[in-house]
Amino acid sequence: MSIAIWIVIALVSFVLPATELTSGGKRRPKITRLRQYARSIGLALPDHLAPAVATRIQRRQRGMSMGGVTGIVLATLIYIVFFNNEDGAAPALVFYFAAMGTALGGAWAIAAHKPSGLAQHPVVARVRSVELADYLTRGERFGFWVVPAVLVLGSVTGILFLGQLPEVAGTDPAVIASSVAVGALITWGVAVVALRRVLAAPARSGSELELAWDDAERALGLRQVVNLTVGVAGISLLFWLIGIGETLIREGFYRGHEEFSLLIGSGAVVAFGALIAIIAAGPLVAWLSGYRKGYEQRQLWPDGVAL
């Protein structure tokens, strides 16, 4: 398939669903949809606060839409300049940059916003600075912070496995997988900067409830960046597994070494499956159990939020 098809798939898969509530930040959500959204977040939404909340959501989703589109444009340019119409590279490039742009665009919208200092109403502020632990569960944080160690361990493991196998014609699988691992590590570094910027972003709210809504939007932005990073790292580990599998089956190597191939193949599946579980288990458990829903409210507003 041509890159144009992959661009459409990326838009439908990443950008449009993530920004559907505000049509990519182009309009404010309808009040009925906004109240449905409020129920999913778990916060009250009185009429007087709805405009401020809608503005926050619209701003973040506009950033996500702009980031996703920018990512797709960048992927297309890289594809045209460096990959010479190699269709096999198109989906990986477009999906990676679309997902990265969408997540980082939302974080940028939060971090770059400068609240007006001219507001006449009282400003509510908390007595302490916020941390990542206030917005993401322990499992989510663990999965994110161990990404560099897992990527290094995965690369060492992959090189050791491939070292037991014969060399194959064409591009070395270790080179491909190592390049993807470097890209995943760069993604992690960019994500660290984005997380710090979001946490340091100022919040100007006229009530505790408005500040709680600001916390909810911030939690969503942080979680998108963390999930993107963990997902990219997991895909990077799969590249090692794919490279090992292709080496085993290429030129019929496994036919003459069935027991050895089974040992290497099963060992690689167990090893890389365990590494993926290390980074993905926390985010998955937080999602499947529903524990992540309202987590920031329990951390920052343990006594509830005044209406």
GUTI-601330 format. One line per 10 residues: for each residue x, y negated, z of C-alpha. Coordinates in pm, whole numbers. Each point is the difference from the previous one (the first is absolute). Last residue first. Layout:
N
X/Y/Z ~ ...
This chain:
307
-1825/-2261/4455 ~ 261/97/261 ~ 215/293/-112 ~ 39/315/206 ~ 200/72/312 ~ 275/185/-186 ~ 30/-280/-258 ~ 354/21/-138 ~ 56/375/17 ~ -357/126/-25
-74/-255/-272 ~ 314/96/-192 ~ -110/364/1 ~ -347/-81/-134 ~ 15/289/-244 ~ 344/164/28 ~ -138/281/215 ~ -241/113/-273 ~ 130/354/44 ~ 67/41/-373
169/-340/-32 ~ 222/8/308 ~ 84/365/-73 ~ 98/-86/-358 ~ 215/-299/102 ~ 186/209/261 ~ 43/312/-213 ~ 141/-178/-306 ~ 360/-74/104 ~ 85/329/168
-234/200/-223 ~ 196/-107/-309 ~ 320/129/162 ~ -166/330/94 ~ -131/51/-355 ~ 348/-82/-126 ~ 158/279/201 ~ -281/255/-38 ~ -30/-50/-377 ~ 378/5/-40
33/323/193 ~ -277/161/-206 ~ 174/-93/-324 ~ 349/93/113 ~ -106/337/139 ~ -227/77/-294 ~ 278/-92/-242 ~ 245/226/184 ~ -245/290/-5 ~ -84/-49/-369
350/-61/-134 ~ -14/114/-363 ~ -350/-125/-66 ~ 51/-314/216 ~ 263/-140/-239 ~ -239/2/-297 ~ 168/-288/-182 ~ -176/-243/231 ~ -210/170/267 ~ 228/-51/298
124/-341/-109 ~ -358/-122/-45 ~ -90/112/353 ~ 302/-173/155 ~ -76/-323/-183 ~ -366/16/103 ~ 98/41/365 ~ 241/-292/-20 ~ -267/-212/-167 ~ -244/99/276
223/-175/253 ~ -33/-326/-195 ~ -378/45/-10 ~ -2/17/380 ~ 215/-314/26 ~ -238/-186/-233 ~ -298/108/213 ~ 169/-104/325 ~ 77/-344/-143 ~ -349/-49/-140
-156/108/331 ~ 214/-252/189 ~ -87/-286/-236 ~ -372/80/8 ~ 8/31/379 ~ 152/-346/43 ~ -265/-167/-216 ~ -285/181/173 ~ 137/-86/344 ~ 31/-367/-97
-362/-7/-115 ~ -110/150/332 ~ 218/-239/200 ~ -154/-298/-180 ~ -339/143/85 ~ 105/16/365 ~ 108/-365/-25 ~ -345/-91/-130 ~ -156/191/289 ~ 221/-172/255
-108/-338/-131 ~ 118/-292/-215 ~ 284/185/-168 ~ 340/-105/-132 ~ 234/293/-65 ~ 366/-44/-89 ~ 184/264/-204 ~ 281/166/198 ~ -160/345/-11 ~ -61/-34/-375
357/-112/-64 ~ 139/287/204 ~ -209/253/-189 ~ 107/-142/-337 ~ 370/15/91 ~ -34/360/112 ~ -194/80/-319 ~ 280/-132/-220 ~ 243/231/179 ~ -236/297/-35
-43/-66/-373 ~ 378/-12/-36 ~ 17/342/167 ~ -265/135/-237 ~ 193/-133/-300 ~ 318/165/132 ~ -192/326/36 ~ -125/-32/-360 ~ 358/-39/-119 ~ 109/301/207
-280/211/-152 ~ 104/-91/-355 ~ 373/51/65 ~ -60/329/180 ~ -212/124/-290 ~ 305/-46/-231 ~ -112/-138/-334 ~ 32/245/-285 ~ 135/351/1 ~ -12/193/324
262/68/265 ~ -36/328/187 ~ -164/14/342 ~ 148/7/349 ~ 98/-367/-22 ~ -363/-81/-72 ~ -92/115/350 ~ 279/-198/167 ~ -75/-311/-207 ~ -368/21/96
78/36/370 ~ 236/-299/-4 ~ -258/-207/-185 ~ -278/106/236 ~ 211/-87/305 ~ 67/-345/-145 ~ -368/-53/-83 ~ -107/133/342 ~ 237/-238/181 ~ -123/-298/-205
-370/92/53 ~ 30/44/379 ~ -140/-347/73 ~ -314/42/-210 ~ -114/339/127 ~ 68/-110/359 ~ -206/-317/-43 ~ -298/189/-138 ~ 23/260/276 ~ 20/-266/272
-310/-174/-134 ~ 24/-325/-194 ~ -117/-348/97 ~ 127/-83/348 ~ 303/228/-42 ~ 114/-222/-288 ~ 46/-281/249 ~ -197/-310/97 ~ 131/-299/191 ~ -139/-70/344
-250/-236/165 ~ -260/24/-271 ~ -129/-303/-189 ~ -340/-163/-32 ~ -9/-341/-166 ~ -258/-258/95 ~ -193/-161/-289 ~ 130/-304/-186 ~ 210/183/-259 ~ 285/-214/-134
276/253/54 ~ -110/197/-306 ~ 94/365/6 ~ 301/92/-216 ~ -62/313/-205 ~ 320/158/-130 ~ 2/300/236 ~ -361/103/-59 ~ 7/-40/-379 ~ 343/165/-10
-132/307/180 ~ -282/34/-252 ~ 243/-39/-289 ~ 235/254/159 ~ -269/268/-8 ~ -127/-76/-351 ~ 346/-53/-147 ~ 130/327/142 ~ -297/196/-129 ~ 19/-156/-347
381/28/-8 ~ -2/369/84 ~ -298/91/-216 ~ 137/-180/-306 ~ 352/138/27 ~ -100/360/75 ~ -268/1/-271 ~ 227/-143/-272 ~ 318/205/47 ~ -125/308/-188
-115/-219/-288 ~ 357/-81/-100 ~ -67/-307/-214 ~ 355/-134/16 ~ 42/30/379 ~ 202/-312/88 ~ -157/-307/-159 ~ -356/115/-67 ~ -37/195/325 ~ 152/-278/209
-239/-251/-159 ~ -299/226/61 ~ 96/60/362 ~ 32/-376/57 ~ -345/-61/-149 ~ -146/277/218 ~ 162/-144/312 ~ -130/-348/-79 ~ -350/144/-40 ~ 24/174/338
144/-305/173 ~ -268/-232/-139 ~ -275/240/106 ~ 150/55/345 ~ 46/-374/53 ~ -360/-62/-100 ~ -99/278/239 ~ 176/-172/290 ~ -149/-343/-75 ~ -350/137/-55
8/189/328 ~ 116/-306/195 ~ -253/-226/-172 ~ -283/245/71 ~ 96/0/368 ~ -12/-380/15 ~ -336/-12/-183 ~ -154/275/223 ~ 86/-166/332 ~ -313/-214/38
-223/289/-106 ~ 124/237/268 ~ 229/284/-109 ~ 66/257/271 ~ 301/224/-40 ~ 26/374/-71 ~ 192/-16/-326 ~ -251/220/-184 ~ -285/-200/154 ~ 161/-324/-117
27/137/-355 ~ -369/77/-2 ~ -60/-355/124 ~ 212/-138/-282 ~ -186/208/-257 ~ -330/-147/117 ~ 150/-351/15 ~ 127/18/-357 ~ 378/-1/-23 ~ 169/-326/-97
118/-26/-356 ~ 314/36/-209 ~ 199/192/260 ~ 33/307/-220 ~ -374/41/-34 ~ -48/-91/370 ~ -101/339/141 ~ 165/187/-289 ~ 355/-100/95 ~ 145/338/99
-218/190/-249 ~ 106/-230/-290 ~ 376/2/63 ~ 90/362/68 ~ -177/269/-201 ~ -194/-203/-257 ~ 291/-235/-66 ~ 247/288/-5 ~ -218/198/-244 ~ -26/-303/-231
377/-47/9 ~ 50/371/-64 ~ -210/-24/-316 ~ 202/-299/-123 ~ 324/192/66 ~ -86/239/-278 ~ -113/356/68
